[in-house]
Amino acid sequence: MSKPGLGILEKFSAHLDFIKKDTRIISLNEGDTPLIKLDNLSNKLKTNLEIYAKFEGLNPTGSFKDRGMTAAVTQAVQEGATSIICASTGNTSASAAAYAARAGIRAYVLIPEGKIAAGKLAQAIVYGAKLIQIRGNFDDAMSMVKQIADTMPITLVNSVNPYRLQGQKTAAFELVEELGGSPDYHCLPVGNAGNISAYWMGYTEYLALGKSEKTPIMCGYQASGAAPFLKGEPIKDPETLATAIRIGNPQSWDLAVKAIKESNGHFKAHSDEKIIQAQQLLASTEGIFCEPASAISIAGLIQDIQEGFIKSGSRVVCTLTGNGLKDTDTATKFIELEPLLINADIKELAQALSNI
Ligand SMILES: *Cc1c(COP(=O)(O)O)cnc(C)c1O
């Protein structure tokens, strides 16, 4: 059983063989995120499904990346590293910067110019990372940091670092423990494809240990303009307003394909319009504000229900990967956001309230 008040490495050390008795754990008490039952949404969609959101946006830096980063940075420090590097669409840089600060080491971050949500950029800057913008996209930045990590004494903490997935698999452990078993379906966004691979690792490990009786069907969703898995090969110029999944050359390709195949799941693509609609629907029906990339879990869920891929009566978990507050610009761009302005007069207020 998990213990409260600890980070994921201490809680799940029995399933993380790189954590030794004397390991200095670099943690911000990540994990233990709420699993929220979405009955309003289920009613609105007129289904009899049990739908849950695993709100990973409530991790210390506001995304699931913290699970992987506590592991990658702990191991880097254990190996004597004094600096880490990553390419990022935003959340990895925020997380790497925070855990590096916690560890007292240096974080170098490569980001695609102009394609980072303001909140994420602010985080990396305030946490004290050394930021470098690239005139290129995430995939360009990724290929550069891989080459640097090969030739310089800097630890790469993107999800090609195997400790990232080790940390991220703990989200599946938490789900199984809280639900008393595996869900029937698991819906989540796919960008670099590390997270879907990590969840699958977690689910299959718990199955092998007899801690669950089955594994879920994995549903991996990509933005229509950034959907290499739908094309069957990497794409050159990925485009979507869900910047966290604006990736054309996923690094965990084989592991993600394996997760989909072994679970009898599927990859699906969804338009930016559907993503934004889903973000607003979730916020206004359930009071949960996630970022656009995360909302694709809900957009995909809705389509998979409509098309009958998700069978009635099932239990479904949607991972909400990041917090909506990181990217308020995208969220409000599509909403008429001109609040009514009145004088500080009680009669005007009463009038206004009866009109809106
Ligand atoms: C990183 C990220 C993703 C994509 O996860 P991958 O492991 O790269 O597939 C999705 N949503 C958010 C908010 C992210 O930060």
The ligand as an ORCA input file, in Angstrom:
! r2SCAN-3c Opt
* xyz 0 1
  C       4.593     15.736    -22.092
  C       3.136     15.935    -22.156
  C       2.297     15.109    -22.930
  C       2.833     14.024    -23.803
  O       3.400     12.972    -23.100
  P       4.417     11.992    -23.862
  O       5.000     11.165    -22.803
  O       5.422     12.892    -24.518
  O       3.610     11.238    -24.855
  C       0.944     15.320    -22.884
  N       0.407     16.308    -22.145
  C       1.169     17.118    -21.396
  C       0.505     18.203    -20.605
  C       2.545     16.960    -21.381
  O       3.296     17.783    -20.648
*
